[in-house]
Amino acid sequence: MDHLKRTRSAIALGIGVGLTAAACGGGGGTSSSGGESAAGAKGGTITVYHVNDVEHLDPARNFVTDSNMIGKLITRTLTEYRYDAKTKKIVLEKDLAESYEASPDFKTWTFKLKDGLKYEDGTVIKAADIKYNAERSFAPDMAEGAPYAHEYLACPGYKGPYVANNNGGKGCTAIEVPDDKTIVFKLNRPVASFDGTTSMKVFAPVPQAKDTKTQYDNHPVSTGPYKIESYTRKKQLVLVRNDQWDAKSDPIRDARPDKFIFKFGDAEATVDQRLIANGTADQSSLSFAGLQPENIAKTNQAGVKDRIVEGTDICRRYIAFNQQKPLLKNQKLREALYYGLDRTSYRDGRGGERLAKVVDSIIPQDMEGYTPEEHFKAPPEGDQAKAKQLLTEAGYKGEKLTLSTADSGLAVKAAEAAQASWKAIGVTVEIQKIPGDNYYSTEQQDSAAADLITAGWCYDWASLTTIVPSVFGPDTTAPGKAAQNNYARSQAGWDKLAELSKETDKQKLESGLSGLYTEIMTSAPIVPTVQDLNVYVVGSNLDSVVTDPNTGGLPDLTQLGVKKVS
């Protein structure tokens, strides 16, 4: 299963949904097999299969759904989201923070840390360590991570802590640490939802003495209930208990198992067979990949159907047309590709109607601000005649385009479906397979990005400030450059985004962004494709299995346990 980029807060637009309680509804599923509650048995080992290694565990670089889920076990942030399966709400909790407050203009935020917080080696977590990690995100080597520290903090010209004599050695002066338990952020604009922003792992502590720069990915120092015992990239990650973690201070993580073993690289179909068979070695196992299409029919078998967990997520998939490429500056060609894509065959490539649903927008349908697509009115199966007409108008002469995809499972099958759709209208497309553990990092590089880029986006909570600026906006720290997740490199709507960044009325902002999304989409920067529907089979000894819609619909490892400890 390929995983999606997600935002953890509003980007480029300061005003957002003030959020201290329920953030949004969810469609998370739970196991129907019963078992003990989170207050039940502690101990045991859980195995998690994953076809790819994760991109990053370094909190300054961790910005993808699968690595975010694993990261919750070892990394704590000032605030964090918890999925409540009973109420189906996503709730913002104070994680490392004991309290926080904002100035009336929402430009100064002060956080106080809880007592007794320690790293895995027993050293005390200090506010300066959170400042240091936020500063690390200014460094070019950390560019894959959440950009919001350097987006929101008034530190012009600062290049991060790895540049000698940078900023006179003062670091980012918009972050103040008056004492070991207090950190103050001075923002360059009002951000009413900055308490949600600090759930991003860029606002986790990193001790400067232990920073190994890009190698920190291999062993970030734990602040959560687990620490890294061993990590062999692309093969296996083993997490064991962190005895310095204080359960009483943590409202997010149940931490019932003694150990998690993540096994990377096994084929998804092979893992399906193991989990369906439920052999002794896999009764405390699950996979980050949902069931493969060929195995869906087995979900009604005796001994299997009571181990099925289903849920939805808040993410939407799409294909971006990279306008940095000369051919794709031609809007007629982009429109031809839009009409030429058979999204029903793309859905079937991603597993069919049980595993995916065709969408016409990257704004979820149940979200305020969604409107049905009315400009192109392309049917789900596409419109070949219209696409061919547009190709003629575009002057297309058979030039080859590259389509990038993660190199595993359903991602490749969906890419092949898109390739076949475009071949049917006369467009030559070559598929470029990229290892899933390096996919988004590659496509964010202008020099390496493909012509056509398969991507996905997940909002943090139900606000268009977490969708439109991230997917279509500029990098506000580099004039003329697209935001790191603007894979289309589209500049449509940038002037209006700048105007909306000054809007302080929530309803006017949301309405403005909804209208701007519709306007931007008339230039065909992307074609929305599908929403994933998640179906997992889990080992019979697992308990409290919940899918978290806020983290790509993945099984929530923070709530997971075993029924019996062997």
C-alpha positions in Angstrom: 0.0 0.0 0.0 1.4 3.4 -0.9 0.9 6.1 1.6 -0.1 9.7 1.4 1.3 13.0 2.2 -0.7 14.8 4.8 -0.9 18.3 6.2 -0.8 18.7 10.0 -2.1 22.3 10.0 -3.1 25.2 7.9 -0.3 26.4 5.6 0.2 29.9 4.1 -3.2 31.0 5.5 -2.9 32.0 9.1 -6.6 31.9 10.1 -8.0 28.5 10.7 -10.5 26.6 12.8 -9.8 27.2 16.5 -9.4 23.6 17.8 -9.2 22.4 21.3 -11.8 19.7 21.4 -13.5 17.5 18.7 -11.9 18.3 15.4 -14.0 16.3 12.9 -16.0 13.2 12.4 -14.3 10.1 11.3 -15.1 6.8 9.6 -12.7 4.7 11.6 -13.6 1.0 11.9 -13.1 -1.3 14.8 -12.5 -5.0 15.1 -15.7 -7.1 15.5 -13.9 -9.9 17.4 -14.3 -8.3 20.8 -11.6 -8.8 23.4 -10.3 -6.8 26.3 -10.4 -3.0 26.5 -7.4 -0.8 26.6 -7.3 -1.4 30.3 -6.8 -5.1 29.8 -3.7 -7.2 29.3 -0.3 -5.6 28.9 2.6 -7.3 27.3 3.3 -9.4 24.2 4.7 -8.7 20.8 2.9 -7.3 17.8 4.2 -7.7 14.2 3.3 -5.2 11.6 4.0 -6.0 7.9 4.7 -3.2 5.5 5.7 -3.6 1.9 8.0 -0.6 2.1 10.3 0.9 4.7 9.0 4.4 5.8 10.5 7.6 4.4 11.5 9.2 7.7 11.4 8.8 11.4 13.3 12.0 12.2 10.6 14.3 13.5 11.8 17.2 11.4 11.2 15.1 8.3 8.3 12.8 9.2 5.4 13.9 7.1 3.7 10.8 5.6 0.9 8.8 7.0 2.7 5.5 7.6 5.8 7.1 9.2 3.5 9.3 11.2 1.7 6.3 12.7 5.0 4.6 13.7 6.3 8.0 14.9 3.5 8.3 17.4 5.0 5.4 19.3 8.5 7.0 19.7 7.9 10.7 19.4 5.7 13.1 21.4 4.8 16.6 20.4 3.4 19.6 22.2 -0.1 18.6 21.2 -1.4 15.5 19.4 -4.6 14.1 17.9 -6.4 11.1 19.4 -9.1 9.2 17.5 -12.0 8.2 19.8 -13.6 5.2 18.2 -16.7 5.4 20.4 -17.6 8.9 19.5 -15.9 8.8 16.1 -14.3 12.1 16.8 -10.7 13.2 16.3 -9.7 15.1 19.5 -6.8 17.4 20.1 -5.0 16.6 23.3 -2.1 18.3 25.2 0.8 15.8 24.8 4.0 17.3 26.1 2.3 20.6 26.9 0.7 21.1 30.3 -1.0 24.2 29.1 -0.9 26.9 26.4 -2.4 30.2 25.7 -2.5 32.6 22.7 -2.4 36.4 22.6 -5.7 38.1 21.5 -4.3 38.5 18.0 -3.2 34.8 17.8 0.3 35.9 16.8 2.0 34.9 20.1 1.6 31.4 21.6 3.1 30.3 24.9 3.3 26.6 25.9 4.3 25.2 29.3 5.7 21.7 29.5 4.5 19.0 31.9 6.7 17.9 34.8 8.9 14.8 34.7 9.3 14.5 30.9 12.4 12.5 29.9 14.2 11.0 26.9 14.9 7.3 26.7 18.3 7.9 28.3 16.8 9.6 31.3 17.8 13.1 30.5 15.2 15.8 31.0 13.2 17.1 28.0 13.7 20.9 27.9 11.8 23.6 26.0 15.1 24.5 24.2 15.0 21.0 22.6 11.7 21.8 20.9 13.1 25.1 19.7 16.1 23.3 18.3 14.0 20.8 16.3 11.9 23.6 14.9 15.1 25.3 13.8 16.3 22.1 12.2 13.3 22.3 9.8 14.8 25.5 8.3 17.8 23.4 7.0 17.7 22.4 3.3 18.5 18.8 4.4 15.2 18.7 6.3 13.0 20.0 3.4 10.9 16.8 3.1 9.2 17.5 6.5 6.4 19.8 7.5 7.2 23.4 6.4 5.2 25.2 8.9 7.9 26.3 11.3 9.6 28.4 8.6 6.2 29.3 7.2 4.8 30.8 10.4 7.8 32.0 12.4 9.3 35.4 11.7 12.9 34.4 11.1 13.7 35.8 7.6 17.0 34.6 6.2 17.5 31.9 8.8 19.0 28.7 7.3 18.9 26.4 10.2 21.4 25.3 12.9 23.9 23.6 10.6 25.2 26.8 9.0 28.1 28.4 10.9 27.4 31.9 12.4 23.9 31.8 10.9 21.8 34.6 12.3 24.6 35.6 14.6 24.3 32.2 16.5 21.0 33.2 17.9 18.9 30.7 16.0 15.3 31.5 15.1 14.6 34.6 17.3 10.9 34.1 16.8 11.1 31.2 19.3 11.9 32.2 22.8 12.7 29.9 25.7 12.5 31.9 29.0 13.1 28.8 31.1 13.4 25.0 30.7 9.6 24.5 30.7 8.4 27.4 28.7 8.5 28.0 24.9 7.1 31.1 23.1 6.3 31.2 19.4 6.0 34.6 17.8 4.3 34.2 14.4 4.4 36.3 11.3 0.6 36.3 11.0 -2.5 35.4 13.1 -2.9 31.6 13.4 -6.0 30.8 15.4 -5.3 27.0 15.0 -1.6 27.0 16.1 -2.5 24.5 18.8 -3.2 22.1 16.0 -0.1 23.0 14.2 2.0 22.0 17.2 0.8 18.4 16.8 3.2 18.2 13.9 6.4 16.3 14.6 8.5 19.4 13.8 7.3 20.5 17.2 8.8 17.5 19.0 12.0 17.8 21.0 15.4 16.8 19.7 18.4 17.0 22.0 21.1 19.0 20.1 23.9 16.8 21.6 22.4 13.7 20.0 21.6 15.2 16.6 23.3 13.3 13.8 21.7 15.4 11.0 20.4 13.3 8.2 21.5 10.1 10.1 19.1 11.0 12.9 16.5 9.2 10.8 18.0 5.9 11.9 17.6 6.4 15.6 15.7 9.4 16.8 15.9 9.6 20.6 12.6 8.5 22.0 10.2 10.6 24.0 7.3 8.1 23.6 6.5 4.7 25.2 8.8 2.8 22.8 12.4 3.2 21.7 14.3 1.7 18.8 16.1 -1.5 19.7 17.3 -2.1 16.2 16.6 -0.8 12.7 17.8 -2.3 9.5 16.6 -0.1 6.7 14.3 -1.8 4.2 14.2 -5.0 6.3 13.1 -4.6 10.0 12.4 -2.1 12.8 12.1 -3.3 16.3 10.6 -1.1 19.1 10.8 -2.0 22.8 9.5 -0.3 25.9 11.0 3.0 26.9 11.2 2.8 30.7 11.6 6.6 31.0 8.2 7.2 29.5 5.6 8.5 32.0 2.2 6.9 31.2 0.4 9.3 33.5 1.5 12.3 31.4 0.3 10.8 28.1 -3.3 11.0 27.0 -2.7 9.4 23.6 -0.8 6.1 23.9 -2.1 3.0 25.7 1.3 1.3 25.2 0.0 -2.2 25.9 2.4 -4.4 24.0 6.0 -4.9 25.1 7.4 -4.9 21.6 6.5 -3.9 18.0 8.3 -5.6 15.1 7.9 -3.9 11.7 8.8 -6.2 8.8 9.5 -4.5 5.5 9.5 -5.8 2.0 7.2 -8.9 2.0 4.8 -8.9 -1.0 1.3 -7.8 0.0 -0.4 -10.8 -1.4 1.9 -13.1 0.6 1.1 -11.2 3.8 -2.6 -11.5 3.0 -2.2 -15.3 2.9 -0.4 -15.4 6.2 -3.0 -13.3 7.9 -6.0 -15.1 6.4 -4.4 -18.4 7.5 -4.0 -17.1 11.0 -1.1 -19.4 11.8 0.4 -19.3 15.3 3.2 -17.0 14.2 0.8 -14.4 12.8 -2.0 -14.4 15.4 -0.6 -11.2 16.8 0.1 -9.6 13.4 -1.4 -7.1 11.0 -0.5 -5.3 7.9 -0.4 -1.6 6.9 -1.6 -2.7 3.5 -5.3 -3.5 3.2 -6.4 -6.7 1.7 -5.5 -7.2 -2.0 -8.4 -7.4 -4.4 -8.0 -11.1 -5.2 -8.5 -11.9 -1.5 -11.6 -9.8 -0.8 -13.9 -12.7 -1.5 -12.3 -14.6 1.4 -13.5 -12.0 3.9 -16.8 -14.0 4.3 -15.0 -17.2 5.2 -15.5 -18.8 8.6 -12.6 -17.8 10.8 -11.9 -14.8 8.7 -15.0 -12.6 8.7 -14.7 -12.0 12.5 -11.2 -10.7 12.0 -12.0 -8.1 9.4 -11.6 -4.4 10.2 -12.9 -1.7 7.8 -12.8 2.0 7.8 -12.5 5.1 5.7 -10.1 8.0 5.8 -10.0 11.7 5.0 -7.5 11.4 2.1 -8.1 11.8 -1.6 -5.9 10.6 -4.4 -5.2 12.6 -7.6 -2.7 12.9 -10.5 -0.9 16.2 -10.9 0.2 17.6 -14.2 3.6 19.1 -13.7 3.6 22.5 -15.3 7.3 22.9 -14.9 7.5 20.6 -17.9 7.1 22.5 -21.2 4.5 20.2 -22.7 2.3 20.5 -19.7 2.2 24.3 -19.7 -0.3 23.7 -22.5 -3.7 23.8 -20.8 -5.4 22.1 -23.8 -3.1 19.1 -23.2 -3.9 19.1 -19.5 -7.6 19.1 -20.3 -7.2 16.3 -22.7 -5.5 14.2 -20.0 -8.3 15.1 -17.6 -11.0 14.0 -20.0 -9.0 11.0 -21.2 -8.6 9.4 -17.8 -11.0 6.6 -17.1 -11.4 6.9 -13.3 -13.5 3.7 -13.1 -10.6 1.7 -14.5 -8.2 3.6 -12.2 -10.6 2.6 -9.3 -10.4 -1.0 -10.4 -6.7 -0.8 -10.5 -6.8 0.2 -6.9 -8.9 -2.8 -6.0 -12.4 -2.2 -7.3 -15.5 -0.9 -5.6 -14.9 -2.5 -2.2 -11.5 -0.8 -1.9 -11.8 2.5 -3.7 -14.4 5.0 -4.7 -14.3 7.5 -7.7 -14.2 11.2 -6.6 -14.5 14.4 -8.5 -12.6 16.6 -6.0 -9.8 16.4 -3.5 -12.2 18.1 -1.0 -14.2 15.3 0.7 -17.9 15.4 -0.1 -19.0 15.6 3.6 -16.8 18.7 4.2 -18.1 22.2 4.1 -16.9 23.9 1.0 -17.2 20.9 -1.3 -19.1 21.5 -4.5 -19.6 18.9 -7.3 -17.3 19.4 -10.3 -19.3 21.4 -12.8 -16.7 22.9 -15.2 -15.4 19.9 -17.1 -18.3 17.5 -16.2 -16.2 14.6 -17.2 -18.0 11.3 -16.6 -16.2 8.8 -14.3 -15.3 6.7 -17.4 -13.8 9.7 -19.1 -14.7 11.2 -22.5 -12.4 9.9 -25.3 -14.0 11.9 -28.1 -13.6 15.2 -26.1 -10.0 14.2 -25.1 -9.0 13.5 -28.7 -10.5 16.8 -29.8 -8.5 18.7 -27.2 -5.3 16.8 -28.2 -5.7 18.2 -31.7 -6.3 21.7 -30.4 -3.2 21.3 -28.2 -1.0 20.4 -31.2 0.1 17.2 -29.5 2.4 15.2 -31.8 2.9 12.0 -29.8 5.6 13.2 -27.4 6.2 10.7 -24.5 5.1 11.6 -21.0 6.3 10.0 -17.8 3.9 9.0 -15.0 5.4 8.4 -11.6 4.1 5.9 -9.0 5.2 4.1 -5.9 6.7 0.8 -7.0 4.3 -1.6 -5.2 0.9 -3.3 -5.3 -2.2 -1.3 -6.2 -0.2 1.8 -7.0 1.4 0.2 -10.0 -1.9 -1.4 -11.1 -3.7 2.0 -10.9 -0.8 3.7 -12.9 -1.1 1.0 -15.5 -4.9 1.7 -15.8 -4.1 5.4 -16.3 -1.5 4.5 -18.9 -4.0 2.4 -20.8 -6.6 5.2 -20.6 -4.3 7.7 -22.2 -3.0 5.2 -24.8 -6.6 4.8 -25.9 -6.7 8.6 -26.8 -3.3 8.5 -28.4 -1.0 9.7 -25.6 2.2 7.9 -25.0 2.9 7.4 -21.3 5.8 5.6 -19.7 5.5 4.6 -16.1 8.3 5.5 -13.7 8.4 3.3 -10.6 9.9 4.9 -7.5 10.6 3.1 -4.2 7.8 3.9 -1.8 10.1 4.9 1.0 11.5 7.7 -1.2 8.6 8.5 -3.4 7.4 12.0 -2.2 11.0 13.1 -1.5 11.8 12.4 -5.1 8.7 14.1 -6.6 9.4 17.3 -4.5 12.7 17.8 -6.3 12.1 19.9 -9.4 15.0 18.2 -11.1 13.7 14.6 -10.5 9.9 15.1 -10.7 7.9 13.3 -13.4 5.5 14.8 -15.9 2.5 13.2 -14.4 2.6 12.6 -10.6 0.4 10.3 -8.7 -0.2 11.8 -5.3 -2.7 12.1 -2.4 -3.6 14.6 0.3 -5.2 14.3 3.7 -6.5 17.2 5.6 -6.0 17.6 9.4 -9.4 18.8 10.3 -12.4 20.0 8.3 -11.0 23.3 7.0 -10.0 24.2 3.5 -7.0 26.0 5.0 -5.5 22.5 5.2 -6.1 21.7 1.5 -6.1 24.5 -1.0 -2.9 26.3 0.0 -1.0 23.1 0.5 -1.8 21.5 -2.8 -1.9 24.6 -5.0 -0.1 27.3 -3.2 3.4 28.9 -3.2 6.4 28.4 -1.0 6.1 31.6 1.0 9.8 31.5 1.9 11.0 31.3 -1.8 9.3 33.8 -4.2 8.1 32.2 -7.4 8.5 28.6 -6.1 5.6 26.2 -5.6 4.9 24.8 -2.1 6.6 21.4 -1.5 3.3 19.5 -2.0 2.2 21.5 -5.1 3.2 18.7 -7.4 1.5 20.4 -10.4 3.8 23.4 -9.9 0.7 25.5 -10.7 0.7 29.2 -9.9 -3.1 29.6 -10.5 -4.8 31.5 -7.7 -1.6 32.6 -5.9 -2.7 36.3 -5.8 -6.0 35.4 -4.3 -4.4 33.1 -1.8 -2.3 36.1 -0.6 -5.4 38.2 -0.2 -7.2 35.4 1.7 -4.2 35.1 4.1 -5.3 38.4 5.5 -8.9 37.3 6.1 -9.8 37.1 9.8 -13.5 36.0 9.4 -13.6 32.2 9.3 -16.7 31.9 7.2 -15.5 34.4 4.6 -12.2 32.5 4.5 -13.7 29.1 4.0 -16.1 30.5 1.4 -13.3 32.2 -0.4 -11.1 29.1 -0.5 -14.0 27.0 -1.8 -14.5 29.5 -4.7 -10.8 29.7 -5.3 -10.5 25.8 -5.5 -13.2 25.8 -8.1 -11.5 28.6 -10.0 -8.0 26.9 -9.9 -9.5 23.6 -11.1 -10.7 25.2 -14.3 -7.0 25.3 -15.3 -6.7 21.5 -14.9 -3.7 21.4 -12.7 -4.7 17.9 -11.4 -7.3 15.3 -12.0 -8.9 13.8 -8.8 -9.1 10.1 -8.9 -10.3 8.0 -5.9 -10.8 7.7 -2.2 -9.4 4.6 -0.5 -11.7 2.2 1.4 -9.7 0.3 3.9 -10.3 -3.5 4.5 -7.8 -5.2 6.8 -7.6 -8.8 8.1 -5.9 -9.0 11.5 -4.5 -11.8 13.7 -7.0 -13.5 16.1 -5.0 -12.5 19.2 -5.1 -8.8 18.5 -7.4 -6.6 20.5 -8.8 -3.0 20.3 -8.0 -2.8 16.6 -9.2 0.6 15.4 -8.5 2.4 12.1 -7.6 6.0 12.4 -9.1 8.2 9.6 -6.8 11.0 10.6 -3.7 8.9 9.7 -4.6 7.5 6.3 -7.1 5.0 7.7 -4.2 2.9 9.1 -4.7 0.6 12.1 -4.1 2.8 15.2 -1.0 1.4 16.9 -1.5 3.6 19.9 -4.6 1.7 21.0 -3.6 -1.8 19.9 -3.0 -4.7 22.3 -3.1 -8.5 22.5 -5.8 -10.6 24.1 -3.5 -13.1 25.6 0.2 -12.7 26.4 2.1 -15.9 25.6 
